[in-house]
């Protein structure tokens, strides 16, 4: 009987040790966040670490997995933006005079639009660097994720990435050019046979 109780206690302790307690995030009186993870704001300096690119993301959802997936996508987009983000800016200024003769005034309206474009970028070999989750006051989950993308030989998938680049370069060869070369080779063989 003693051994049965001891075994049950051990099973209970083992089960409890494999879960993570989710804390509620700390809010101030106005309902704003008091703190976020320090690594989310101050991740390693990109200028000092040339071998890695860091990206972070945060998201909320009533579903923990969805919150994690959304945060992961935002962190990947952060990395992709660092690799190949393009900025476009459009500025317009409109001015006109209004009013009666002698009492005119100038009315102006301006607009600045900045667009950040991230085209198809592969970020193969990224790793989860940090992870933190909380529950919000409204009962949702808030997830913070930090990803790191090792560059070059520091990437565990370096060989696979280089192989994909070689395949992509080969596939860019135009098939009509290959057909033309094959016809020229066949013509040369026929002429050599005559």
Buried (B, 14 or more C-beta within 10 A) or exposed (E): EEEEEEEEEEEEEEEEEEEEEEEEBEEEEEEEEEEBBEBBEEBEEEEEEEEBBBBBBBBBBEEBEBBBBBBBEBBBBBBBBBBEBEEEEEEEEEEEEEEEEEEEEEEEEEEEEEEEEBEEBEBEBBEEBBBBBBBBEEEBBBBBBBBBBBBEEEBEEBEEBEEEEEEEEEEEEEEEEEEEEEEEEEEEEEEEEE
